[in-house]
Amino acid sequence: MAQTHAGAIVARRPGGPGVLEWAELPVEAPGPGEVLIRQEAIGLNFIDTYFRSGLYPWPDTVLVPGAEAAGTVIAVGDGVSGFAVGSRVAYLERVGAYREMRAMPADRLIALPDGISAELAASVLLKGLTAQVLVLTAAPVHPGQTVLVHAAAGPGCCSASGSPRSARASSAPSAHPKRAGSRLPTATTRSSNTGTRTSRPVWPI
């Protein structure tokens, strides 16, 4: 495969949204253990703004933001097993996703089943793993506990709201009334001893 170019969104200096620009970057054939992906969907996450602003250090002098993306393999390097041209994949990295094509190590990829679209995969990896870390590692949730999820309006918080179920716990989501509608949201909890369900309004903090 000859070297080609593909579009990307880059930042050449830290700053606000105005530092982002469209650029054509070189794309080389995948090396050993790598595949080349034609990206079909890219996730947008708040952490992208931390890198763009310079709050988090850049890995290079030119930044390509973006943590997660999904697409189709269009070329395979030597020594790759488990993926072939046409395989649908997704990945999660620190930066580098805001581009049309990208070479990635095959061992960093997730194979996508037919029932998961590229758009869905690229929108849930970071949020889902964040929820998993919160309820399983940062503060392991145990049966009978209730987890209060603040600002439960985005996909990450929705994932966190559902995660305690795997531990036989319950979640109590909260949201600001201006974002949740005119009525305050309610949280339903269930006693681990009696099985009684109780609903109550959740006040914003």
N, C-alpha and C positions, 0 to 999 in steps of 0.2 A: 504493500500500500504506500503510495507516494504521500509526502507531506501535503496537507491541505490546511485550510483556515476555516474557522467557525466563529460565530458571534458569541460575545460574552458581555456581561455588565461588569465594569471594573471601577475601582477608585484608585487614583494615583496619589492622593493625599487624604489624610483624615478630615472628617467634617460632616456636614449635614447631607440631606438627600441630593443637594446640588452637585456634590463631587462625583456622583455616579454617572458613568458615560458608557455608550455602546462602543465596542471595539472588536476587531477581527484578530483572533489569537491563533497561532499555529497549532495544528493538531497532528501528532505523529502516530505512526503505527504502534499498537500496543506492544510492550516489551514482554519478556518472559514472565508468566504468571499474571498477566494483565489482560483486560478486555477493553474494547472501545465501545462506549455507549452513545447512542443517539437519544438525547434526553427529551422526554415528552411532557414532564411536569416537574416543577421545582417548588419546594416548600418555602414559605415566607415566615420567618420567626423573629421575635423581638431581639434575640441574641445577635442577629445580623446587624442591628443598629449599633451594638456595642463594638463590633469589629470595625464597622464603617467609621464610627466616631473616633477611633483610636483608643478607646477605653481598654480594649483587649489588644495585645500585641499582634502585629501582622507577621505571617510566616515569610513574606517576601516584600519587595518594595512596591509592587502593584498588587492590590487586593482584588480577588474575585470572591465576593461574599456568597453566602448560602451554605446551609448545612445538609440539606436532604434533597434527593431527587429520585426520579424513576424514569425508566425508558427501556430501550431494546438494544441488545448487543448486536453490533454490526461488524466486528472483527475480533479475533481471538489470538492472543499470543501463545508462544510455545509453553508447554507444560500445564496448560489450564485444563482442569477436568470439572465436570458438573455444569458447565455453561458452553453454549454453542451460539453461532450466529442465529438470531431470531429469539434467543432467550429473553424473557421479560424480567427485569431486575430493579432493585431499589437499593439505596445506601444512605448512610448517615455519617457525615464527617464534620470537622470544625468549620471549614470554609471551602470555597471552590465550586459550589453548585450552580451559580448563576451563569450558565453557559449552555450552548446548544449540543456540544459533543465533549465527552470527557473519557480519558483513559483511567481505569481504576484497577487496583489489585483485585483479583477474583475472590480472594478470601475475605474481602470486605463487603461483598454483595449478598443480598437476600433475594432468593428466587421468588417471583410473584406467581401465585396460582391464577387460573383463568378468572376466578370470581372477584379478584381485586384489581381495580383500575389503577393506572399510573397516577391519576389525580388523587385517589384515595391514599395510595401508598406514600406519596410525597407529602401528604398533609398530616400524617399521624405518627411517623416514626419517632421524631424528637419528643412530641407531646406524650406519646404512649410510654416511651422509656423513662421520661421524667416522672410520670405517675408511678411506674413500677419501682423506681429507685426510692421515691418518697414513702411508699407504703410497705416496701419489703426490706429496704436497707437503711435509709436515713432514720426512720422511726417505725420499726416493724409493727404491723397492726395484728392484733390477736382477736380471737372469737369473742363476741360480746361487746367490743369497743365501738365507740362512735367517732367518726372522723369529720371534723368541721372543715369544709372546703370553701375558702373565701373567694369571692368574685367568680363564682361558678358559671361563667358565661361563655368562655372560649373552649376550644377542643381539648386543650391540656387539662383544664379543670373538670371538664366532663369526663375525661378518662380517669382522673383521680377520683371523681365521684363514684365511678363504677368499680374501681379496683378493689375496694375493701370487701366486695361481695365474695371474692375468691377466698378470703380469710374468714367468712361467715360473720363479718362485721357490717355495720351500717354507715351510711354517709349522710351528712347534713349540709347541703350546699347553701351558700348565701350569695346575694348579689345586691347591688345598689338599686333602690326602687326606680330611679330614672332609667336604668338599663333593663330592669326586669319587668317594667310596666307599672301601672298605677297601684297595683296591689303588691304587698310584701310577699316574697316567696315563703313557702312553708317547708319545714323539714319534718320528715317522718322517721321516728326511731322505733325500735322494737326491743323490749326488755329480753335479755338472754335468759332470765329466770322464769318469767310468766308468759312470754310470747305476746304481751300486750303492745299494740301499736299506739303511739302518741304523736299527734301533729301539732306543730306550734309555728308561729311566725319567726322568721330569722331577721333580726334587725341589722342594718348595715353598721360597720365599724369605721 
